[in-house]
Amino acid sequence: MVREQIDRIGVVGAGTMGSGIAQVAATNGYDVVMRDIEREFVESGFETIDDSLGRLESRGSLDEEPATIRDRIEGTTTLDDLGDCDLVVEAALEELGVKQEVFADLERVADEDVLLATNTSTISITSIASDLEAPERVVGLHFMNPVPIMEGVEVVVGEKTTDAATALAHEIAEDLGKTTWEADDKPGFVTNRILMPWINEGIRAYDEGVASKADIDTGMELGTNVPMGPLTLADHIGLDVCLHASETLHEELGDRYQPAYLLKRKVEAGDLGKKTGEGFYEYE
């Protein structure tokens, strides 16, 4: 069984996704422990949170002062500080070995009825939990980026995940103001299984001279009613993230998921999108 009363949420990782999850949890009244391996990473996470809260306040989107929300978040580099959390969400590097190591540590420090969730976007929940003594309490909670803005959360059910763990994952995400959908533990789940081929085909169309990058994005925005086209979206996600997801899906599902050549070239050049100031477009 998993604990039903959730008051304190742990987050492993203070990067873009981890800090976003911590911010949303604190905004919705939860006490949060945000942990990363280095103090500088934790401080960077807090800077991201402060910037985000400031923008939301300027739009009138907060019910409380940013400082009040910020005070609910405790930063740490000590894994044992997650021991008194009622739920822990892992948002570490998108590498199976890293995640397996994190979850082995979490199983050691967390009480046996604590739900352990992973924010993975492509890696099998079953594989992540495969070496644990209690894989039934591991579930996928795939938040969309940017977490404070995007409304959806993908709940992914591993081979051993219990119905109680799945139900609690839906419940907590909805309590954070999100709308959920559920996916089986198949490569890419729903979102990236469909999204990554769409992005890669947009990149190929540009690389093969079908149209300019602006026209490809405009055509998809106005032709399919999406908020941004594939090249702009790739820049916002991060081209390295898109490449890693595509490579994972290619390995699992075959040639129809092969990453576009231009995507690989951009990543090799260090042009990763908005976070580096240049991808398919330039950013200040």
C-alpha positions in Angstrom: 0.0 0.0 0.0 1.0 3.6 -0.5 0.5 6.5 1.9 -2.7 8.4 1.1 -2.0 11.6 3.1 0.5 13.7 1.2 1.9 16.8 3.0 5.6 16.9 2.1 6.9 16.2 -1.4 10.5 15.4 -2.2 12.1 16.2 -5.6 15.3 14.7 -6.7 17.0 17.1 -9.2 17.0 20.9 -9.2 17.2 21.4 -12.9 14.6 22.7 -15.3 12.1 19.9 -14.5 12.9 19.4 -10.8 12.7 23.1 -9.9 9.5 23.4 -11.9 7.9 20.5 -10.0 9.1 21.9 -6.7 7.6 25.3 -7.6 4.2 23.9 -8.5 4.1 21.7 -5.4 4.9 24.7 -3.2 2.5 27.0 -5.0 -0.3 24.5 -4.2 0.5 24.5 -0.5 2.9 21.5 -0.1 6.1 21.6 1.8 8.9 20.6 -0.5 12.5 19.2 -0.2 14.5 19.8 -3.4 17.7 17.8 -3.5 20.6 17.8 -6.0 24.1 16.5 -5.8 25.9 19.9 -5.6 24.9 23.1 -3.7 25.4 25.2 -6.9 22.8 23.1 -8.7 20.4 23.7 -5.8 21.0 27.4 -5.8 20.5 27.5 -9.6 17.2 25.7 -9.1 16.1 28.4 -6.6 17.1 31.1 -9.1 14.9 29.5 -11.7 12.0 29.3 -9.3 12.5 33.0 -8.2 12.5 34.1 -11.9 9.4 32.0 -12.7 7.5 33.2 -9.6 8.3 36.8 -10.5 6.9 36.4 -14.0 3.8 34.8 -12.7 3.3 37.5 -10.1 3.6 40.2 -12.8 0.8 38.5 -14.7 -1.4 38.3 -11.6 -1.3 34.6 -11.7 -0.4 33.9 -8.0 -2.7 33.8 -5.0 0.2 34.3 -2.6 3.4 36.4 -2.4 6.4 34.7 -4.2 8.3 34.7 -0.9 5.6 32.7 0.9 5.7 30.1 -1.8 9.5 30.1 -1.9 9.7 29.6 1.9 7.9 26.2 1.5 10.9 24.8 -0.4 13.9 23.5 1.4 17.1 22.9 -0.6 19.6 20.2 0.2 22.4 18.0 -1.1 21.7 15.3 1.4 19.5 12.4 0.2 18.5 11.4 3.7 16.6 14.7 4.0 14.0 13.1 1.8 13.3 10.5 4.4 10.4 12.3 5.9 8.6 13.0 2.6 5.3 11.4 1.8 6.0 11.3 -1.9 9.3 11.6 -3.9 9.5 12.6 -7.6 12.8 11.9 -9.3 13.8 14.4 -12.0 17.5 13.4 -12.5 19.4 12.8 -15.7 17.5 10.9 -18.4 19.8 7.9 -18.1 18.7 4.4 -16.9 21.7 3.8 -14.8 21.4 7.1 -13.0 17.8 6.6 -12.3 18.2 3.1 -11.0 20.9 4.3 -8.6 18.6 7.1 -7.4 15.7 4.8 -6.8 17.9 2.3 -5.0 18.9 5.1 -2.6 15.3 6.3 -2.3 14.2 2.8 -1.3 16.7 2.9 1.4 15.7 6.3 2.9 11.9 6.4 2.2 9.3 4.6 4.4 7.9 1.6 2.7 4.5 3.2 2.1 5.9 6.3 0.3 5.1 6.6 -3.4 8.2 6.9 -5.6 7.6 8.6 -8.9 9.9 9.3 -11.9 9.6 12.2 -14.3 11.2 10.2 -17.1 9.9 11.0 -20.6 11.0 7.9 -22.4 12.7 5.3 -20.1 10.7 2.2 -19.0 9.2 2.5 -15.5 9.6 -1.3 -15.2 13.3 -1.1 -16.0 13.9 1.8 -13.6 12.3 -0.3 -10.8 13.6 -3.7 -11.8 16.2 -4.0 -9.0 14.0 -2.7 -6.2 12.5 -4.8 -3.4 9.2 -3.0 -3.9 8.8 -2.0 -7.6 5.0 -1.9 -7.1 5.2 1.6 -5.6 7.1 3.1 -8.5 5.1 5.0 -11.1 5.7 7.5 -13.9 4.7 11.1 -13.3 5.8 12.8 -16.5 5.3 16.6 -16.2 5.4 18.7 -19.3 7.9 21.5 -19.8 7.7 24.3 -18.5 6.0 22.7 -15.5 4.5 25.8 -14.0 2.7 26.6 -17.3 1.8 23.3 -19.0 -1.4 21.8 -17.8 -0.8 18.1 -18.5 0.9 15.2 -16.6 1.3 11.8 -18.1 0.9 8.9 -15.6 2.8 5.9 -16.7 2.1 2.4 -15.3 4.9 0.0 -14.9 4.6 -3.8 -15.0 4.5 -4.0 -11.2 2.9 -0.7 -10.4 -0.2 -1.2 -8.2 -3.6 0.3 -8.8 -3.3 2.2 -5.6 0.0 3.8 -6.7 -1.5 4.7 -10.1 -4.6 6.2 -8.5 -2.5 8.3 -6.1 -0.3 9.5 -8.9 -3.4 10.8 -10.7 -4.8 12.3 -7.5 -1.6 14.2 -6.6 -1.1 15.6 -10.1 -4.7 16.8 -10.2 -4.2 18.4 -6.8 -1.3 20.3 -8.3 -3.8 21.8 -10.8 -2.9 19.4 -13.7 -5.0 17.3 -16.0 -3.7 13.7 -16.3 -3.8 11.0 -18.9 -2.5 7.4 -18.5 -0.1 5.4 -20.6 1.2 1.8 -20.4 4.9 1.3 -20.0 5.7 1.3 -23.8 8.6 3.2 -25.3 7.9 7.0 -25.4 4.5 6.5 -23.7 1.9 8.7 -25.4 3.6 12.1 -25.7 7.1 11.5 -26.9 6.1 8.4 -29.0 4.1 10.8 -31.2 5.9 14.1 -30.6 9.5 13.1 -31.5 8.7 11.8 -35.0 6.8 15.0 -35.6 9.7 17.2 -34.5 12.2 15.1 -36.5 10.1 15.3 -39.7 9.9 19.0 -39.3 13.7 19.2 -39.1 14.1 16.9 -42.1 11.7 19.1 -44.1 13.8 22.1 -43.3 17.1 20.3 -44.0 15.7 19.0 -47.4 14.6 22.5 -48.5 10.8 21.8 -48.4 10.3 25.3 -46.9 12.0 27.8 -44.7 12.1 27.1 -41.0 9.7 30.0 -40.4 7.3 28.7 -43.0 7.4 25.1 -41.6 6.5 26.4 -38.2 3.8 28.8 -39.4 2.3 26.0 -41.6 2.1 23.6 -38.7 0.8 26.3 -36.3 -2.0 27.6 -38.6 -2.6 24.3 -40.4 -3.0 22.1 -37.3 -3.8 24.6 -34.5 -0.7 23.8 -32.4 0.8 26.7 -30.3 4.2 26.4 -31.9 5.8 24.6 -34.8 8.2 21.7 -34.6 11.4 23.7 -34.9 10.4 26.3 -32.3 9.2 23.6 -30.0 12.5 21.7 -30.4 14.4 24.8 -29.4 12.2 25.2 -26.3 12.5 21.6 -25.2 16.3 21.6 -25.9 17.8 19.9 -29.0 19.9 17.7 -26.8 16.8 16.4 -25.0 15.1 15.8 -28.3 18.1 13.9 -29.6 18.3 11.7 -26.5 14.6 10.9 -26.6 14.8 10.1 -30.3 17.8 7.9 -29.9 16.1 6.0 -27.1 13.0 5.5 -29.2 15.1 4.5 -32.3 16.8 1.8 -30.2 13.5 0.5 -28.9 11.2 0.9 -32.0 13.4 0.9 -35.1 14.1 3.1 -38.0 10.9 5.2 -38.1 12.3 7.0 -35.0 15.8 7.6 -36.4 16.9 11.1 -35.4 17.2 13.7 -38.1 20.8 14.4 -39.3 20.5 18.1 -38.8 19.3 17.6 -35.2 22.5 15.6 -34.4 24.6 18.2 -36.1 23.1 21.0 -34.1 23.7 19.2 -30.9 27.3 18.4 -31.8 27.8 22.1 -32.5 26.5 23.0 -29.0 23.5 24.8 -30.4 20.9 23.3 -28.1 18.1 25.8 -28.5 16.7 28.5 -26.2 18.9 27.5 -23.2 22.1 28.2 -25.1 20.8 31.2 -27.0 20.8 29.5 -30.4 19.2 26.4 -32.0 17.1 26.7 -35.1 16.5 30.3 -34.0 18.5 32.8 -32.0 17.4 33.9 -28.5 18.6 36.8 -26.3 
